[in-house]
Amino acid sequence: MELSKIVPSRRKTIKFNWCNKEFLVMSEKYRSARNKMRPMDTCFWCGHKFDNGEMMALAQPEKGANKLLCQTCADLLRGNE
């Protein structure tokens, strides 16, 4: 599994071990709890800002911490399996 996109000077590719497409629904309660630590209200890959009631996906890259993805990016990732 991997996501890949072209940035101005190169292609950025990150390999993931797994992806849970239906991880959690964004809510005001989740947003306020995460804002106390580190805000997590946008998609890691495309920067889409999650609206309340929107389903978020969770993916584990080979290196680093788990990442939140929007459904579009999760579909792209799972399509590359």
Number of C-alpha atoms within 10 A of each C-alpha: 16 17 17 14 12 9 8 7 6 8 9 11 11 13 14 19 11 17 21 15 21 13 14 15 15 16 15 12 9 15 16 11 12 13 11 8 8 9 12 16 21 16 21 17 16 12 11 14 13 19 14 14 11 13 17 23 21 21 20 16 17 14 10 7 8 15 16 23 28 23 17 14 19 23 14 14 21 16 11 11 9
